[in-house]
């Protein structure tokens, strides 16, 4: 029979035995992988870096690879740019005030990186971190951004009171500022220096606004303003102080204000900023207070800003167009040279013109698009929820025929990861579905992994590095399958890395990037000499419109696609039609001169 002292002693023993088990589950920071363990996989550490993550309050949420840069976003809105070759932190920027917010994938072009945080859109120079602009989107985004060298494309929620589910907005990018070369200016003639472009004038034309011009300072001396009597010299405050003459009849908007013998200028009551360049009110400022004239308020600049809400504002990108979506957009837009592709939640896939939002393709697919599209050249790779992967041409297709499908392969599984595209293959994967390697040219399935290994980390010319759900990194042979029928493959080796719990997929080169929540990032590579320098694995992605040449703006040559098509015999006329036979060009020689015997 149990007694109370015996029961208490048993409880204490049970608690003592339970405490060590609890201690083993305490979070431990990640450390760089062991060198000896990496050597068994023929791997070596390229670099290691600790990112400035604020302890347990912050963590790495998303890592993206673009060319020779890594863009890392944290939970508290910190954007960190890392050199992919050396691991050096190039620059960082705080997007908010340290509050938690949704993390959206960034978009880049040749010059800028664009990132959205809550309802703000930021543009930074990629290699310096200088802010180009910070604009208000009005409403939060629903997916990541897309960008080319001419614009930014974002899917946003609708404004309050507006109909529809979401809206697709295209923004125009600023024109580049033409800076003067000091050496060329010094070597130029004095007459040519007066014709040089002023960078300030170029700045005012980057975001042109109808009806707004830059005030040119005149070199002529300003006439003395005659003294006026019965005017208080010191403002009393409120509306009882001294008043300046109305700026609606002044010649210039920079002090001193003059109106004697000057032409009348339009009233400034519709300009929300007194800082150049001047902007007209947009639709968001329609309910702000308006005064009949700035001449009715005290001369204090602070009072004018407070009373009429004429707060200085920076330059912002102009909206090219907006398109209202009746259904939601599942993922960020995909770009081709002339189109914006959107996958909707009603099994739809549509393409809009970049220039004027004209619907060029609208099609209903067999199932939902389950992940963002992969892309190579002008070919897109669409994963579907039914386990199939489609290769489509992003340039062709129309409203009648729908999407132009190149090939379709039944890969199976959930397929909710973005396909990784290399020069000769596409790697499709999904949660607990395994990874499938598919030939890009034919759509043939090469091999499939086990269900547990479901996330591609990196691929080189010989091996594919895939991580399973327990954090173990496996090495697979990319060329052959272990079992040809059915096409299955097993890993050649593996290493346990459970502390690196932030998934990173290298969509550019052969380097393996590992990231942990405590801010540790490690770059690994194959120890073979041929991988001493990074090897680019991703094919070119063509998103920019072709350049226009000629006096009349004729289109230039169309950029090549990722797969060069074979020439068609109908495109080239027969050679005999290009030039007449040689015998018809010149008469026979005997008709030119008579025979010698007749002489």
VOGU-3710 file (C-alpha; in Angstrom, 3 decimals, decimal comma):
1> xxxxxxxxxx> 0,000/0,000/0,000  1,410/3,413/-0,977  2,007/6,031/1,722  2,242/9,809/1,307  6,038/9,991/1,984  6,699/7,247/-0,549  4,527/8,980/-3,152  6,313/12,291/-2,560  9,718/10,627/-2,917  8,630/8,986/-6,162
11> xxxxxxxxxx> 7,414/12,323/-7,518  10,763/13,954/-6,723  12,655/11,161/-8,477  10,420/11,529/-11,517  11,023/15,278/-11,679  14,764/14,777/-11,313  14,759/12,333/-14,206  12,630/14,677/-16,313  14,843/17,786/-15,954  17,777/16,609/-18,143
21> xxxxxxxxxx> 15,381/15,747/-20,940  13,966/19,270/-20,822  17,434/20,822/-20,917  18,242/19,043/-24,205  15,353/20,852/-25,934  16,577/24,349/-25,084  17,405/26,421/-28,177  21,135/26,360/-28,993  22,672/28,752/-31,548  23,942/27,265/-34,783
31> xxxxxxxxxx> 27,677/26,838/-35,311  29,644/26,382/-38,577  29,762/22,774/-39,847  32,662/20,580/-38,820  35,520/20,539/-41,309  36,067/16,774/-41,112  32,371/16,089/-41,684  32,394/18,294/-44,779  35,437/16,526/-46,208  33,514/13,263/-46,335
41> xxxxxxxxxx> 31,148/14,992/-48,782  34,031/16,641/-50,680  32,817/20,050/-49,474  34,694/22,998/-48,033  33,668/26,234/-46,348  33,925/29,302/-48,590  32,970/31,949/-46,005  31,059/32,456/-42,760  29,233/35,593/-41,595  27,099/36,554/-38,595
51> xxxxxxxxxx> 24,302/38,933/-39,587  23,138/41,624/-37,124  20,012/39,854/-35,841  18,552/41,143/-32,588  18,788/38,040/-30,422  15,646/36,012/-29,836  13,353/38,897/-30,796  14,431/38,836/-34,445  15,294/36,102/-36,900  16,035/35,566/-40,582
61> xxxxxxxxxx> 12,822/35,123/-42,552  13,855/35,122/-46,227  17,075/34,851/-48,249  17,138/35,464/-52,033  19,972/35,154/-54,532  20,451/37,573/-57,453  23,624/37,545/-59,533  26,501/38,172/-57,093  24,334/39,356/-54,178  22,254/37,886/-51,364
71> xxxxxxxxxx> 19,266/39,837/-50,034  18,304/38,852/-46,492  15,147/40,027/-44,711  14,438/39,672/-41,010  11,192/39,539/-39,078  11,514/43,148/-37,835  11,930/44,662/-41,323  15,723/44,730/-41,667  17,105/44,350/-45,218  20,721/43,153/-45,410
81> xxxxxxxxxx> 22,736/42,855/-48,622  25,622/40,363/-48,665  28,317/39,847/-51,289  27,750/36,279/-52,492  31,445/35,803/-53,347  33,063/36,950/-50,092  30,277/37,036/-47,500  30,912/40,709/-46,783  27,907/42,773/-45,676  27,563/45,493/-48,310
91> xxxxxxxxxx> 24,826/47,559/-46,632  21,697/47,249/-44,554  18,520/49,281/-44,144  15,721/49,356/-41,573  12,429/49,397/-43,462  10,276/50,256/-40,458  10,517/51,053/-36,749  11,318/47,515/-35,702  7,748/46,254/-35,761  6,794/42,830/-37,040
101> xxxxxxxxxx> 5,347/42,658/-40,531  4,835/40,335/-43,460  7,969/39,629/-45,484  7,596/39,810/-49,268  10,206/38,755/-51,849  12,267/41,609/-53,254  12,639/42,426/-56,959  15,756/43,686/-58,717  16,799/45,107/-62,050  20,214/46,126/-63,322
111> xxxxxxxxxx> 20,417/49,140/-60,979  17,909/48,971/-58,101  16,451/46,581/-55,558  12,796/47,075/-54,629  11,214/45,889/-51,390  7,764/46,362/-49,832  7,167/46,717/-46,092  3,600/47,066/-44,784  2,318/49,823/-47,128  5,647/51,349/-48,176
121> xxxxxxxxxx> 7,677/50,728/-51,319  11,446/51,273/-51,086  13,990/51,507/-53,881  17,713/51,203/-53,110  20,740/51,244/-55,341  21,882/47,632/-55,360  25,576/48,102/-54,603  25,558/51,249/-52,460  22,289/51,136/-50,516  21,455/54,752/-51,358
131> xxxxxxxxxx> 17,706/55,366/-51,189  16,220/56,277/-54,557  12,694/56,755/-53,237  10,277/55,617/-50,552  6,657/55,718/-51,759  3,306/54,954/-50,199  1,464/52,094/-51,856  -1,833/53,029/-50,256  -2,684/49,427/-49,344  -0,561/46,413/-48,343
141> xxxxxxxxxx> 0,760/44,075/-51,028  -0,522/40,530/-51,336  2,592/38,975/-52,877  6,124/39,879/-53,879  7,205/42,431/-56,452  8,442/42,123/-60,034  10,600/44,660/-61,879  12,429/45,332/-65,114  14,463/48,328/-66,255  11,336/50,393/-66,987
151> xxxxxxxxxx> 8,855/49,672/-64,210  7,725/47,950/-61,020  4,729/45,612/-60,879  2,922/44,859/-57,613  -0,275/43,089/-56,578  -2,020/45,143/-53,872  -5,222/44,910/-51,929  -8,054/47,154/-53,093  -8,651/50,545/-51,537  -11,432/50,860/-48,932
161> xxxxxxxxxx> -14,791/51,124/-50,666  -13,498/49,882/-54,033  -14,901/46,825/-55,768  -12,895/43,737/-56,629  -10,522/41,497/-54,747  -7,083/42,871/-55,583  -5,397/45,223/-58,029  -2,293/44,974/-60,170  -0,379/48,254/-60,319  2,438/49,202/-62,713
171> xxxxxxxxxx> 4,795/52,032/-61,703  7,150/53,920/-64,009  10,781/54,081/-62,941  12,717/57,356/-62,896  14,858/58,488/-65,762  18,598/58,305/-65,007  20,262/61,585/-64,100  22,822/62,753/-66,672  25,887/63,745/-64,658  28,616/65,877/-66,163
181> xxxxxxxxxx> 32,122/64,496/-66,589  34,501/67,128/-65,131  37,316/66,168/-67,502  35,119/66,597/-70,571  33,744/69,892/-69,323  37,262/71,255/-68,797  38,326/70,156/-72,278  35,225/71,530/-74,009  34,892/74,960/-75,571  33,472/77,831/-73,496
191> xxxxxxxxxx> 30,479/78,076/-75,827  29,674/74,388/-75,359  29,793/74,645/-71,573  26,713/76,855/-71,546  24,796/74,119/-73,388  25,694/71,427/-70,862  22,879/69,617/-69,085  22,151/70,787/-65,562  21,764/67,777/-63,221  19,169/69,687/-61,182
201> xxxxxxxxxx> 17,038/70,171/-64,290  17,411/66,473/-65,045  16,266/65,652/-61,512  13,062/67,662/-61,913  12,250/65,763/-65,105  12,644/62,310/-63,612  9,090/62,302/-62,278  7,305/64,793/-64,574  4,040/66,287/-63,352  1,653/68,050/-65,682
211> xxxxxxxxxx> 1,674/71,801/-65,144  4,688/71,847/-62,816  7,876/73,630/-63,895  11,096/74,599/-62,216  11,513/78,274/-61,386  14,597/79,674/-63,107  16,582/82,172/-61,110  17,102/85,389/-63,029  20,502/87,049/-63,143  18,897/90,519/-63,251
221> xxxxxxxxxx> 19,062/92,497/-59,989  15,914/92,456/-57,928  14,258/95,862/-57,638  14,044/97,350/-54,198  10,652/96,893/-52,663  9,264/100,229/-51,509  8,573/100,604/-47,828  4,933/100,209/-46,874  3,449/101,948/-43,898  1,003/100,754/-41,300
231> xxxxxxxxxx> 2,486/97,220/-41,303  3,480/95,458/-38,131  7,138/94,489/-38,109  6,731/91,583/-35,712  3,974/88,977/-36,185  1,666/88,632/-33,230  0,555/85,078/-34,045  -2,538/83,310/-35,318  -4,277/85,173/-38,127  -3,658/88,637/-36,677
241> xxxxxxxxxx> -0,028/88,924/-37,743  1,378/90,627/-40,784  0,327/89,210/-44,126  2,360/88,789/-47,267  0,953/89,754/-50,663  -0,896/86,934/-52,359  1,418/84,582/-54,247  -1,260/84,157/-56,888  -0,100/87,352/-58,585  3,636/87,142/-57,961
251> xxxxxxxxxx> 6,299/86,629/-60,567  8,289/84,133/-58,574  7,681/81,802/-55,663  11,120/82,257/-54,097  11,586/85,212/-51,710  11,588/88,146/-52,035  8,095/88,118/-53,570  7,474/90,899/-56,103  4,450/91,797/-58,166  5,153/95,323/-59,487
261> xxxxxxxxxx> 5,104/95,243/-63,287  5,077/91,429/-63,388  2,831/88,994/-65,180  0,269/87,019/-63,255  1,031/83,391/-62,483  -1,464/80,595/-61,758  -2,526/80,296/-58,138  -0,510/77,923/-55,982  -3,476/76,652/-54,010  -3,439/73,314/-55,852
271> xxxxxxxxxx> 0,222/72,591/-55,197  0,712/70,469/-52,036  4,433/71,184/-51,759  6,492/74,362/-51,849  9,661/72,405/-52,498  10,826/71,749/-56,001  9,738/69,829/-58,026  6,125/70,917/-57,414  3,419/68,287/-57,459  -0,299/68,612/-57,949
281> xxxxxxxxxx> -2,606/67,049/-55,439  -3,302/63,386/-55,975  -6,461/61,523/-55,108  -5,263/60,788/-51,568  -5,109/64,539/-50,803  -8,603/65,328/-51,942  -9,944/65,745/-48,421  -7,150/67,979/-47,133  -7,808/71,551/-46,088  -7,570/74,158/-48,847
291> xxxxxxxxxx> -7,214/77,918/-48,471  -8,218/80,425/-51,166  -4,734/81,917/-51,257  -1,465/81,617/-49,430  -1,604/85,379/-49,016  -4,272/85,022/-46,320  -2,008/83,160/-43,879  0,907/84,473/-41,853  4,337/84,478/-43,476  5,595/81,800/-41,140
301> xxxxxxxxxx> 6,431/78,684/-43,119  5,622/76,512/-40,123  2,169/78,050/-39,837  1,481/77,559/-43,544  2,462/73,910/-43,329  0,270/73,363/-40,286  -2,789/75,243/-41,554  -2,945/74,054/-45,134  -1,136/70,715/-44,815  1,360/71,748/-47,511
311> xxxxxxxxxx> 3,928/69,346/-46,173  7,098/68,775/-48,192  7,081/65,423/-49,965  9,731/63,592/-51,873  9,600/62,474/-55,431  7,678/59,268/-56,063  7,213/56,905/-58,999  4,197/57,610/-61,152  1,480/55,026/-61,630  1,447/53,835/-65,237
321> xxxxxxxxxx> -1,813/51,927/-64,879  -3,959/49,900/-62,505  -5,935/46,755/-63,244  -8,626/45,490/-60,884  -8,705/41,734/-60,326  -12,008/40,089/-59,536  -10,131/37,224/-57,865  -6,957/37,079/-55,806  -3,442/36,717/-57,207  -1,671/33,792/-55,597
331> xxxxxxxxxx> 1,927/34,748/-56,296  4,075/37,627/-57,490  3,902/38,565/-61,182  6,111/36,956/-63,811  7,511/39,204/-66,537  8,319/38,724/-70,206  9,608/41,487/-72,515  6,098/42,783/-73,284  3,778/41,095/-70,773  2,921/40,695/-67,092
341> xxxxxxxxxx> 1,705/37,200/-66,177  -0,601/36,648/-63,193  -1,868/33,369/-61,686  -5,272/33,791/-60,028  -7,004/31,640/-57,426  -9,726/30,441/-59,811  -7,294/28,250/-61,820  -6,664/31,176/-64,143  -3,480/32,288/-65,859  -3,555/35,623/-67,668
351> xxxxxxxxxx> -1,102/37,997/-69,361  -1,466/41,779/-69,555  0,387/44,206/-71,780  3,044/46,189/-69,938  2,211/49,301/-71,925  -1,556/49,664/-71,501  -2,817/46,663/-69,390  -4,575/45,103/-72,386  -5,483/41,466/-71,701  -3,533/39,412/-74,235
361> xxxxxxxxxx> -3,901/35,893/-72,777  -6,573/34,462/-70,471  -6,811/30,720/-69,871  -8,315/28,269/-67,379  -5,875/25,558/-66,329  -6,654/22,030/-65,183  -5,839/22,922/-61,573  -4,540/25,705/-59,348  -1,052/27,128/-59,845  0,624/25,888/-56,652
371> xxxxxxxxxx> 3,892/27,887/-56,592  5,583/30,869/-58,266  6,615/30,284/-61,863  10,185/29,386/-62,751  11,683/31,115/-65,771  14,511/30,766/-68,274  14,750/33,113/-71,219  11,135/33,631/-72,293  9,950/30,187/-71,175  7,969/29,817/-67,964
381> xxxxxxxxxx> 7,586/26,650/-65,872  4,202/26,395/-64,132  3,698/23,932/-61,230  0,116/22,795/-60,709  -1,639/21,387/-57,656  -2,423/18,130/-59,466  1,309/17,286/-59,564  2,060/18,287/-63,161  4,616/20,774/-64,465  4,000/22,788/-67,638
391> xxxxxxxxxx> 6,511/24,618/-69,820  4,840/27,558/-71,566  5,983/30,248/-73,989  5,648/33,635/-72,288  5,811/35,560/-75,574  3,154/33,785/-77,638  -0,421/32,771/-76,821  -3,617/34,787/-77,271  -7,221/35,086/-76,151  -8,456/32,501/-78,647
401> xxxxxxxxxx> -5,907/29,732/-78,235  -4,971/30,442/-74,633  -1,564/29,558/-73,210  1,009/28,102/-75,607  2,106/24,881/-73,836  5,493/23,503/-74,938  5,346/20,303/-72,874  3,626/18,920/-69,792  4,960/16,300/-67,369  3,141/14,513/-64,556
411> xxxxxxxxxx> 5,676/14,778/-61,742  3,303/13,956/-58,882  3,238/15,350/-55,367  2,189/18,683/-53,970  4,529/20,864/-56,109  4,289/23,942/-53,838  7,925/25,041/-54,248  9,157/27,303/-57,020  10,918/25,225/-59,721  14,701/25,591/-59,869
421> xxxxxxxxxx> 15,810/25,987/-63,492  19,320/25,197/-64,767  20,791/25,072/-68,257  19,546/21,547/-68,984  17,028/20,617/-66,276  14,149/21,769/-64,072  13,969/20,659/-60,428  10,383/20,580/-59,121  9,558/19,877/-55,473  6,899/20,107/-52,788
431> xxxxxxxxxx> 6,421/19,561/-49,071  6,797/15,852/-48,311  6,693/15,124/-52,061  10,379/14,737/-52,918  12,337/16,382/-55,724  11,918/15,526/-59,402  14,505/16,256/-62,101  12,996/16,959/-65,539  14,826/17,563/-68,823  14,188/21,098/-70,073
441> xxxxxxxxxx> 14,276/20,255/-73,747  11,836/17,328/-73,772  10,067/17,282/-70,398  11,292/13,743/-69,703  11,538/12,733/-66,032  15,129/11,741/-65,115  14,818/10,725/-61,443  12,891/11,249/-58,230  14,072/11,372/-54,596  12,363/10,036/-51,495
451> xxxxxxxxxx> 9,453/12,017/-50,072  11,446/13,270/-47,076  14,113/15,008/-49,209  11,937/17,799/-50,578  13,938/21,050/-50,782  16,653/21,845/-53,332  19,544/23,870/-51,874  21,954/24,097/-54,833  23,032/22,280/-57,990  26,373/22,101/-59,785
461> xxxxxxxxxx> 27,504/20,294/-62,903  27,855/16,966/-61,088  25,736/16,911/-57,955  22,430/18,142/-56,537  22,288/19,156/-52,858  18,871/18,513/-51,312  17,762/18,949/-47,699  15,151/16,804/-45,982  12,625/17,794/-43,325  14,938/16,728/-40,484
471> xxxxxxxxxx> 17,696/19,087/-41,633  20,001/16,490/-43,209  21,805/17,635/-46,378  21,990/14,896/-49,058  24,183/14,698/-52,160  22,705/13,221/-55,379  24,192/12,453/-58,770  22,455/14,701/-61,320  23,198/12,506/-64,362  22,001/9,043/-63,468
481> xxxxxxxxxx> 19,225/7,376/-61,531  19,831/4,524/-59,123  16,772/2,663/-60,371  15,845/3,407/-63,992  12,403/1,719/-63,732  10,838/3,516/-62,002  13,354/6,385/-62,190  14,458/6,626/-58,566  17,672/7,836/-56,960  19,286/7,496/-53,549
491> xxxxxxxxxx> 21,789/9,917/-51,975  25,501/9,314/-52,283  26,265/10,856/-48,875  24,801/13,200/-46,285  25,470/15,392/-43,254  23,202/16,448/-40,378  22,668/20,242/-40,208  19,447/20,647/-38,192  20,414/24,049/-36,751  20,279/25,680/-40,201
501> xxxxxxxxxx> 16,509/25,892/-40,286  16,049/28,790/-42,768  15,577/27,360/-46,287  17,825/28,989/-48,906  17,657/28,028/-52,580  20,510/29,211/-54,782  18,856/30,038/-58,097  22,041/31,492/-59,616  25,247/29,510/-59,020  26,632/26,282/-57,602
511> xxxxxxxxxx> 27,285/27,634/-54,071  25,481/26,109/-51,065  24,080/28,732/-48,665  23,036/27,704/-45,162  21,197/30,103/-42,835  20,162/29,829/-39,188  17,690/31,842/-37,196  20,431/33,355/-34,999  21,944/35,196/-38,010  24,682/32,727/-38,983
521> xxxxxxxxxx> 25,200/32,186/-42,712  27,673/29,738/-44,232  28,707/29,276/-47,860  29,914/25,844/-48,966  31,231/24,592/-52,300  32,552/21,463/-53,939  36,260/21,049/-53,165  37,126/20,195/-56,786  39,411/22,741/-58,518  36,856/23,399/-61,285
531> xxxxxxxxxx> 34,530/24,945/-58,680  37,142/27,319/-57,236  35,281/30,176/-58,937  31,471/30,281/-58,805  29,835/28,483/-61,738  26,625/30,049/-63,014  23,924/27,411/-63,286  20,850/29,535/-64,030  20,121/30,466/-67,656  19,432/34,050/-68,650
541> xxxxxxxxxx> 15,986/35,446/-67,864  14,703/37,928/-70,470  12,280/40,485/-69,037  13,306/43,826/-70,577  11,623/45,077/-73,762  13,832/45,038/-76,863  15,666/48,259/-77,620  14,225/50,572/-80,264  16,527/51,821/-83,007  16,235/54,043/-86,043
551> xxxxxxxxxx> 14,835/57,487/-86,649  11,205/56,374/-86,580  11,681/54,240/-83,491  11,534/50,903/-85,269  11,967/47,873/-83,085  15,430/46,449/-82,796  16,307/42,764/-83,083  14,353/40,449/-80,817  16,513/38,973/-78,034  17,156/35,247/-78,307
561> xxxxxxxxxx> 15,041/32,899/-76,201  16,448/30,261/-73,873  16,053/27,522/-76,489  17,052/28,395/-80,013  14,367/27,046/-82,370  15,303/25,219/-85,509  14,856/27,247/-88,724  11,693/26,525/-90,663  11,860/25,936/-94,361  8,824/28,131/-94,943
571> xxxxxxxxxx> 10,559/31,164/-93,456  13,323/31,267/-96,083  12,316/31,376/-99,769  13,995/29,018/-102,201  17,399/30,110/-103,293  16,429/30,108/-106,963  13,908/32,887/-106,301  16,497/35,213/-104,779  18,414/35,846/-108,019  17,781/34,955/-111,644
581> xxxxxxxxxx> 19,938/32,311/-113,292  23,316/33,406/-114,441  22,562/32,673/-118,094  19,822/35,326/-118,060  22,124/37,999/-116,703  24,663/37,975/-119,564  24,261/36,698/-123,143  26,344/33,763/-124,338  29,856/34,564/-125,440  29,235/33,471/-129,061
591> xxxxxxxxx> 26,646/36,246/-129,460  29,054/38,925/-128,314  31,647/38,463/-131,058  31,389/36,692/-134,458  33,540/33,673/-135,224  37,068/34,385/-136,353  36,675/32,570/-139,703  34,214/35,226/-140,994  36,861/37,944/-140,660
//
